[in-house]
Amino acid sequence: MNDLNSVLFPRRGLYVITPEPTGSGVECLTAVTAALRGGAAVVQYRSKTSPDVALAADLLAVCRAFGSPFIVNDAVELAGRIGADGVHLGRDDVSIGEARHCLGEHAIVGLSCYDDLARALEAEASGASYVAFGRFFASTTKPGASAARLETLSLARDRLRIPVVAIGGINASNAAQVLEAGADLLAVVEAVFGQADPEQAARSLADRVEAHNPCLN
């Protein structure tokens, strides 16, 4: 077992997810650094084709510099290899328990729950650090993903103690809807990395989360 570290998952904030790489690792690293300067609270590295170990390690280093957790999507082995803060798991990935066995008790382990509150409740009971629901709006990243209801966020807010992440087509024009419904964190790809100025885009969304409930810790 490789017990990574004790970086905590934030109670609220902006959660940025890297797009599938189309250019160099330098471009991705520059964009993520800009998002962190803009106030991103969490970074997730996602590559469904061929994860770049060197890029993941560089992204981890810049997240360390900003004090933000660095999460790897799906790839538990990669997370352990570079010492990432944790992983995000989907329906077809290993269990929460298996991820913790590989990464250590202090690792952050998040779970996609789609529109399934029962799955989220089970995840919390199994030791998940956070759960994510979505997609809530039309998404260019995952256009075929099934839809989730805002009502599910409201139910999750009342039933769960761990942070709730909303994902799927979220941007500056609709962020207030998921925040009002009960989301603690906004997970985005294109709303930051698809913009001409990722730093300003991140700042705008991070400010919306902060303004929604500035008294939460």
MARTOR-504616 format. One record per residue (C-alpha): x, y, z; residue number from 0; residue in one letter. Coordinates in pm, 1 decimal, decimal comma. Layout:
N
+----------+----------+----------+-----+---------+
|       xx |       yy |       zz | num | residuo |
+----------+----------+----------+-----+---------+
|        X |        Y |        Z | NUM |       a |
...
+----------+----------+----------+-----+---------+
***
This chain:
217
+----------+----------+----------+-----+---------+
|       xx |       yy |       zz | num | residuo |
+----------+----------+----------+-----+---------+
|      0,0 |      0,0 |      0,0 |   0 |       m |
|    123,9 |    347,0 |    -87,0 |   1 |       n |
|    -23,5 |    605,0 |    151,2 |   2 |       d |
|      7,3 |    921,7 |    -53,4 |   3 |       l |
|    -48,5 |   1230,9 |    158,4 |   4 |       n |
|   -312,1 |   1409,8 |    358,0 |   5 |       s |
|   -422,0 |   1681,8 |    114,6 |   6 |       v |
|   -789,1 |   1748,7 |    185,7 |   7 |       l |
|  -1064,2 |   1774,9 |    -71,2 |   8 |       f |
|  -1221,6 |   2123,2 |    -50,4 |   9 |       p |
|  -1572,2 |   2175,5 |     82,2 |  10 |       r |
|  -1660,2 |   2396,0 |   -215,6 |  11 |       r |
|  -1500,8 |   2561,1 |   -517,5 |  12 |       g |
|  -1418,1 |   2522,0 |   -885,2 |  13 |       l |
|  -1309,5 |   2176,6 |  -1003,9 |  14 |       y |
|  -1135,4 |   2187,7 |  -1342,9 |  15 |       v |
|  -1089,5 |   1881,8 |  -1563,1 |  16 |       i |
|   -829,7 |   1874,8 |  -1838,3 |  17 |       t |
|   -963,3 |   1819,1 |  -2191,1 |  18 |       p |
|   -838,6 |   1529,8 |  -2401,7 |  19 |       e |
|   -490,7 |   1643,2 |  -2514,0 |  20 |       p |
|   -476,9 |   1785,1 |  -2867,2 |  21 |       t |
|   -147,9 |   1971,4 |  -2844,9 |  22 |       g |
|    168,9 |   1953,1 |  -2642,2 |  23 |       s |
|    192,9 |   1888,9 |  -2271,7 |  24 |       g |
|    326,6 |   2241,4 |  -2236,7 |  25 |       v |
|     -4,6 |   2382,9 |  -2359,9 |  26 |       e |
|   -198,3 |   2179,0 |  -2105,5 |  27 |       c |
|     36,5 |   2273,0 |  -1823,7 |  28 |       l |
|     12,6 |   2642,3 |  -1914,3 |  29 |       t |
|   -367,0 |   2630,8 |  -1922,5 |  30 |       a |
|   -391,6 |   2448,1 |  -1589,0 |  31 |       v |
|   -151,1 |   2694,5 |  -1428,3 |  32 |       t |
|   -370,7 |   2978,8 |  -1552,9 |  33 |       a |
|   -681,1 |   2810,3 |  -1410,7 |  34 |       a |
|   -510,4 |   2772,3 |  -1073,8 |  35 |       l |
|   -413,0 |   3138,5 |  -1077,8 |  36 |       r |
|   -780,3 |   3211,4 |  -1144,0 |  37 |       g |
|   -884,8 |   3024,1 |   -832,8 |  38 |       g |
|   -945,9 |   2661,6 |   -935,1 |  39 |       a |
|   -967,9 |   2456,5 |   -615,6 |  40 |       a |
|   -917,7 |   2108,8 |   -768,1 |  41 |       v |
|   -754,9 |   1979,1 |  -1087,7 |  42 |       v |
|   -840,0 |   1645,6 |  -1247,9 |  43 |       q |
|   -620,6 |   1497,6 |  -1519,4 |  44 |       y |
|   -833,2 |   1301,0 |  -1763,9 |  45 |       r |
|   -700,7 |   1116,2 |  -2067,5 |  46 |       s |
|   -908,5 |    830,3 |  -2204,6 |  47 |       k |
|   -659,5 |    744,1 |  -2480,4 |  48 |       t |
|   -299,3 |    740,5 |  -2359,2 |  49 |       s |
|   -222,8 |    905,1 |  -2023,8 |  50 |       p |
|    104,8 |   1099,4 |  -2026,2 |  51 |       d |
|    296,6 |   1012,4 |  -1709,9 |  52 |       v |
|    539,1 |   1303,7 |  -1746,5 |  53 |       a |
|    256,2 |   1553,4 |  -1798,2 |  54 |       l |
|     64,0 |   1412,9 |  -1501,8 |  55 |       a |
|    373,3 |   1453,1 |  -1283,4 |  56 |       a |
|    420,5 |   1812,5 |  -1402,8 |  57 |       d |
|     55,0 |   1891,1 |  -1333,6 |  58 |       l |
|     90,4 |   1746,0 |   -985,1 |  59 |       l |
|    391,0 |   1969,4 |   -921,7 |  60 |       a |
|    206,7 |   2286,0 |  -1021,2 |  61 |       v |
|    -94,1 |   2185,0 |   -809,5 |  62 |       c |
|    143,0 |   2137,3 |   -515,7 |  63 |       r |
|    272,0 |   2491,2 |   -569,8 |  64 |       a |
|    -83,8 |   2626,3 |   -544,8 |  65 |       f |
|   -187,7 |   2394,2 |   -262,4 |  66 |       g |
|   -467,7 |   2239,8 |   -471,6 |  67 |       s |
|   -550,7 |   1867,3 |   -486,5 |  68 |       p |
|   -453,6 |   1682,7 |   -803,6 |  69 |       f |
|   -687,0 |   1399,1 |   -903,5 |  70 |       i |
|   -635,0 |   1138,3 |  -1176,3 |  71 |       v |
|   -938,8 |   1011,4 |  -1365,2 |  72 |       n |
|   -979,3 |    631,7 |  -1359,6 |  73 |       d |
|   -609,6 |    538,0 |  -1361,4 |  74 |       a |
|   -537,1 |    421,8 |  -1006,5 |  75 |       v |
|   -197,8 |    283,2 |  -1107,6 |  76 |       e |
|    -91,7 |    616,5 |  -1256,6 |  77 |       l |
|   -210,6 |    802,6 |   -946,4 |  78 |       a |
|     -0,7 |    576,8 |   -726,3 |  79 |       g |
|    300,4 |    597,1 |   -954,6 |  80 |       r |
|    326,9 |    975,9 |   -944,4 |  81 |       i |
|    189,3 |   1027,5 |   -592,1 |  82 |       g |
|   -128,4 |   1208,6 |   -695,3 |  83 |       a |
|   -370,3 |   1315,5 |   -423,9 |  84 |       d |
|   -634,5 |   1072,4 |   -542,1 |  85 |       g |
|   -856,0 |    935,6 |   -816,7 |  86 |       v |
|  -1198,8 |    984,3 |   -964,0 |  87 |       h |
|  -1385,2 |    662,2 |  -1040,9 |  88 |       l |
|  -1665,7 |    584,7 |  -1283,1 |  89 |       g |
|  -1916,8 |    303,3 |  -1317,3 |  90 |       r |
|  -1668,9 |     58,5 |  -1473,5 |  91 |       d |
|  -1366,6 |    133,0 |  -1254,9 |  92 |       d |
|  -1236,6 |    -35,6 |   -939,3 |  93 |       v |
|  -1425,6 |      1,4 |   -613,0 |  94 |       s |
|  -1361,6 |    273,3 |   -357,6 |  95 |       i |
|  -1212,7 |     12,6 |   -126,2 |  96 |       g |
|   -976,0 |   -117,5 |   -393,3 |  97 |       e |
|   -861,6 |    235,5 |   -475,1 |  98 |       a |
|   -788,8 |    305,1 |   -109,1 |  99 |       r |
|   -604,9 |    -26,0 |    -78,3 | 100 |       h |
|   -374,3 |     85,8 |   -360,8 | 101 |       c |
|   -338,9 |    452,6 |   -270,9 | 102 |       l |
|   -368,6 |    465,2 |    106,4 | 103 |       g |
|   -623,4 |    578,8 |    359,8 | 104 |       e |
|   -555,2 |    949,2 |    306,6 | 105 |       h |
|   -610,4 |    942,5 |    -69,7 | 106 |       a |
|   -899,2 |   1140,4 |   -215,0 | 107 |       i |
|  -1146,9 |    907,1 |   -386,8 | 108 |       v |
|  -1438,4 |   1053,4 |   -579,5 | 109 |       g |
|  -1718,2 |    869,4 |   -756,6 | 110 |       l |
|  -1942,3 |    952,1 |  -1052,5 | 111 |       s |
|  -2305,2 |    901,3 |   -951,2 | 112 |       c |
|  -2478,9 |   1030,5 |  -1264,8 | 113 |       y |
|  -2839,8 |   1084,2 |  -1147,9 | 114 |       d |
|  -2835,0 |    810,2 |   -884,8 | 115 |       d |
|  -2875,1 |    925,5 |   -524,8 | 116 |       l |
|  -2866,7 |    567,0 |   -393,3 | 117 |       a |
|  -2526,0 |    518,8 |   -553,7 | 118 |       r |
|  -2406,5 |    837,7 |   -383,2 | 119 |       a |
|  -2533,3 |    727,6 |    -42,8 | 120 |       l |
|  -2358,8 |    394,4 |    -84,6 | 121 |       e |
|  -2040,5 |    573,9 |   -191,4 | 122 |       a |
|  -2045,1 |    789,1 |    120,9 | 123 |       e |
|  -2094,2 |    480,1 |    337,5 | 124 |       a |
|  -1801,1 |    316,0 |    157,2 | 125 |       s |
|  -1568,9 |    606,1 |    234,7 | 126 |       g |
|  -1585,3 |    825,7 |    -74,2 | 127 |       a |
|  -1432,3 |   1171,0 |    -33,0 | 128 |       s |
|  -1691,5 |   1328,5 |   -262,8 | 129 |       y |
|  -1953,0 |   1235,7 |   -522,6 | 130 |       v |
|  -2031,4 |   1387,9 |   -861,7 | 131 |       a |
|  -2367,8 |   1411,4 |  -1036,3 | 132 |       f |
|  -2431,2 |   1499,5 |  -1400,6 | 133 |       g |
|  -2460,9 |   1584,6 |  -1680,4 | 134 |       r |
|  -2697,2 |   1875,2 |  -1611,6 | 135 |       f |
|  -2673,1 |   2062,3 |  -1941,4 | 136 |       f |
|  -2570,0 |   1987,0 |  -2299,2 | 137 |       a |
|  -2202,4 |   1892,7 |  -2299,9 | 138 |       s |
|  -1948,4 |   1906,9 |  -2580,2 | 139 |       t |
|  -1708,7 |   1689,6 |  -2378,8 | 140 |       t |
|  -1956,2 |   1403,2 |  -2329,4 | 141 |       k |
|  -2250,1 |   1472,8 |  -2562,4 | 142 |       p |
|  -2393,1 |   1123,1 |  -2516,9 | 143 |       g |
|  -2391,8 |   1124,5 |  -2137,1 | 144 |       a |
|  -2728,0 |   1066,3 |  -1971,1 | 145 |       s |
|  -2900,6 |   1365,2 |  -1816,0 | 146 |       a |
|  -2925,1 |   1436,5 |  -1444,3 | 147 |       a |
|  -3192,8 |   1636,6 |  -1266,0 | 148 |       r |
|  -3140,4 |   1942,7 |  -1051,3 | 149 |       l |
|  -3375,4 |   1777,5 |   -803,4 | 150 |       e |
|  -3108,3 |   1512,8 |   -742,9 | 151 |       t |
|  -2869,1 |   1782,4 |   -624,2 | 152 |       l |
|  -3130,9 |   1909,8 |   -379,9 | 153 |       s |
|  -3185,2 |   1560,9 |   -239,6 | 154 |       l |
|  -2810,0 |   1505,3 |   -216,5 | 155 |       a |
|  -2764,1 |   1831,1 |    -27,6 | 156 |       r |
|  -3014,5 |   1711,9 |    233,0 | 157 |       d |
|  -2888,3 |   1352,4 |    260,5 | 158 |       r |
|  -2509,6 |   1364,5 |    217,9 | 159 |       l |
|  -2232,9 |   1496,3 |    441,0 | 160 |       r |
|  -1952,7 |   1475,7 |    183,6 | 161 |       i |
|  -1906,2 |   1742,3 |    -86,7 | 162 |       p |
|  -2131,0 |   1724,8 |   -392,7 | 163 |       v |
|  -1988,0 |   1805,4 |   -736,2 | 164 |       v |
|  -2202,0 |   1901,4 |  -1036,2 | 165 |       a |
|  -2071,5 |   1833,8 |  -1387,2 | 166 |       i |
|  -2189,6 |   1852,4 |  -1744,6 | 167 |       g |
|  -2221,3 |   2161,0 |  -1961,8 | 168 |       g |
|  -2180,7 |   2402,7 |  -1670,3 | 169 |       i |
|  -2073,1 |   2755,1 |  -1760,3 | 170 |       n |
|  -2105,3 |   3111,7 |  -1637,0 | 171 |       a |
|  -2463,1 |   3143,1 |  -1762,3 | 172 |       s |
|  -2605,1 |   2837,2 |  -1584,7 | 173 |       n |
|  -2375,1 |   2789,6 |  -1284,5 | 174 |       a |
|  -2623,6 |   2957,4 |  -1050,8 | 175 |       a |
|  -2882,0 |   2685,5 |  -1122,5 | 176 |       q |
|  -2668,7 |   2399,5 |   -994,1 | 177 |       v |
|  -2538,1 |   2603,8 |   -701,6 | 178 |       l |
|  -2891,4 |   2691,6 |   -594,4 | 179 |       e |
|  -2995,4 |   2328,6 |   -631,7 | 180 |       a |
|  -2725,0 |   2211,7 |   -393,0 | 181 |       g |
|  -2386,9 |   2169,1 |   -563,6 | 182 |       a |
|  -2080,3 |   2245,2 |   -353,3 | 183 |       d |
|  -1833,3 |   2237,1 |   -641,9 | 184 |       l |
|  -1863,7 |   2306,5 |  -1014,1 | 185 |       l |
|  -1673,2 |   2068,6 |  -1240,8 | 186 |       a |
|  -1594,5 |   2211,2 |  -1583,9 | 187 |       v |
|  -1383,6 |   2149,1 |  -1891,8 | 188 |       v |
|  -1478,0 |   2378,8 |  -2180,0 | 189 |       e |
|  -1600,2 |   2661,7 |  -1955,6 | 190 |       a |
|  -1236,1 |   2716,7 |  -1858,9 | 191 |       v |
|  -1008,0 |   2535,1 |  -2103,0 | 192 |       f |
|  -1218,5 |   2614,6 |  -2406,7 | 193 |       g |
|  -1193,8 |   2988,0 |  -2340,3 | 194 |       q |
|   -940,1 |   3236,5 |  -2475,2 | 195 |       a |
|   -838,5 |   3334,9 |  -2120,4 | 196 |       d |
|   -854,1 |   3031,1 |  -1887,0 | 197 |       p |
|   -742,4 |   3236,8 |  -1588,4 | 198 |       e |
|  -1025,0 |   3487,2 |  -1621,5 | 199 |       q |
|  -1277,1 |   3213,5 |  -1699,6 | 200 |       a |
|  -1172,9 |   3023,9 |  -1386,7 | 201 |       a |
|  -1185,4 |   3338,9 |  -1175,9 | 202 |       r |
|  -1536,9 |   3419,2 |  -1293,6 | 203 |       s |
|  -1667,0 |   3073,7 |  -1200,5 | 204 |       l |
|  -1470,8 |   3052,2 |   -875,3 | 205 |       a |
|  -1612,6 |   3391,0 |   -774,3 | 206 |       d |
|  -1965,4 |   3266,3 |   -842,7 | 207 |       r |
|  -1914,7 |   2973,1 |   -607,7 | 208 |       v |
|  -1765,3 |   3200,3 |   -342,0 | 209 |       e |
|  -2046,1 |   3452,3 |   -372,0 | 210 |       a |
|  -2313,6 |   3186,7 |   -351,5 | 211 |       h |
|  -2228,1 |   3090,2 |      5,8 | 212 |       n |
|  -1918,7 |   3271,4 |    137,7 | 213 |       p |
|  -1973,4 |   3146,3 |    495,4 | 214 |       c |
|  -1906,5 |   2778,0 |    420,2 | 215 |       l |
|  -1566,5 |   2634,5 |    511,9 | 216 |       n |
+----------+----------+----------+-----+---------+
***
